[in-house]
């Protein structure tokens, strides 16, 4: 059964509202931490002249002889930052440890940056454009 409610704005200013982290967003005792490697990607053929950082998080339970799942995060560091709002690698480690998701490698990719440009951030062109790139 679906219940439909009319839209009403919340009665509070949400400017200072922050997500309350649950236990999956915190390092838990006994949960093996995966390893995260940072790299740069400097040879985009889709967005020439851009460079970007990316991180690959490999869970401790990963066995190269077995297939693993893959999850890709755009705005990479925002999702990876262990002190940030999402803490993606920590969440993956906790869920994998409890068997709630399969062994999953996380790839966290930042949008491109144009070196020596007046507007160096290329995020809007990459994420919001209505073109075939």
C-alpha positions in Angstrom: 0.0 0.0 0.0 1.3 3.5 -0.9 0.5 6.5 1.2 0.7 9.8 -0.6 1.3 13.0 1.5 1.3 16.6 0.2 4.6 18.4 0.2 5.4 20.5 3.2 8.7 22.3 3.8 10.4 21.2 7.0 9.8 23.6 9.9 13.5 24.1 10.5 16.4 25.7 8.6 18.4 22.8 7.3 21.6 24.7 6.7 23.4 23.3 9.7 21.8 19.8 9.6 24.3 17.0 9.5 23.9 13.3 8.9 24.2 11.3 12.1 26.7 8.5 11.4 25.6 5.0 12.4 27.9 2.2 13.4 28.7 1.2 9.8 30.4 4.6 9.3 32.8 4.0 12.2 35.8 1.8 12.4 34.7 -1.3 14.3 36.9 -3.5 16.5 37.8 -6.8 14.8 36.9 -5.6 11.3 39.9 -5.9 9.0 40.6 -2.7 7.1 41.1 -2.9 3.4 43.9 -1.1 1.6 43.4 2.1 -0.4 45.8 3.2 -3.2 45.7 6.7 -4.7 46.6 7.4 -8.3 46.4 10.1 -10.9 44.8 9.8 -14.3 46.3 12.3 -16.8 45.4 11.0 -20.2 41.6 11.5 -20.8 40.6 11.3 -24.4 37.0 12.4 -23.5 38.1 15.5 -21.6 41.6 16.4 -23.0 43.8 18.4 -20.8 42.2 17.3 -17.6 43.8 15.4 -14.8 42.0 13.6 -11.9 42.8 11.7 -8.8 41.3 8.3 -8.1 41.5 5.8 -5.3 41.0 2.0 -5.4 39.9 0.4 -2.1 40.5 -3.3 -1.9 38.9 -5.1 1.0 41.0 -7.3 3.2 38.9 -10.3 2.2 39.7 -9.9 -1.5 41.1 -13.0 -3.2 42.5 -12.4 -6.6 41.5 -15.9 -7.7 37.8 -15.1 -7.0 35.5 -12.6 -8.7 34.7 -9.5 -6.8 32.0 -6.9 -7.0 32.8 -3.3 -8.1 31.3 -0.1 -6.9 32.3 3.2 -8.5 31.9 6.6 -6.7 32.0 9.9 -8.6 33.2 12.9 -6.5 35.7 10.3 -5.1 37.4 12.0 -2.2 34.1 13.3 -0.9 32.8 9.7 -0.6 36.1 8.2 0.6 37.3 10.7 3.2 37.5 8.7 6.5 36.6 11.8 8.5 33.9 13.0 6.0 30.2 12.6 5.6 30.1 9.2 3.8 33.3 7.3 4.7 32.8 4.8 1.9 35.7 2.5 2.5 34.9 2.1 6.2 31.2 1.3 5.3 32.4 -1.2 2.7 34.8 -2.9 5.2 32.0 -3.2 7.8 29.4 -4.6 5.5 31.7 -7.1 3.9 33.0 -8.3 7.3 29.4 -9.0 8.4 28.6 -10.7 5.1 25.9 -8.2 4.2 27.4 -7.5 0.8 29.9 -9.5 -1.2 33.6 -8.7 -1.4 33.4 -5.3 -3.2 36.3 -3.2 -4.6 35.6 0.5 -4.4 36.8 2.9 -7.0 36.6 6.6 -6.0 37.1 9.0 -8.9 37.4 12.8 -8.6 36.2 15.0 -11.4 38.8 16.4 -13.7 40.9 19.6 -13.2 42.2 21.8 -16.0 45.7 22.9 -15.1 46.5 26.6 -15.7 42.9 27.5 -16.6 40.8 30.4 -15.2 38.2 27.9 -14.2 40.2 24.8 -13.3 37.4 22.6 -12.0 35.8 20.6 -14.8 33.1 18.9 -12.7 30.1 20.7 -14.2 31.2 19.9 -17.8 31.7 16.2 -16.8 28.7 15.5 -14.6 26.0 17.9 -15.7 26.4 18.4 -19.5 23.7 17.1 -21.8 26.1 15.7 -24.5 27.4 12.3 -25.5 30.6 12.5 -23.4 
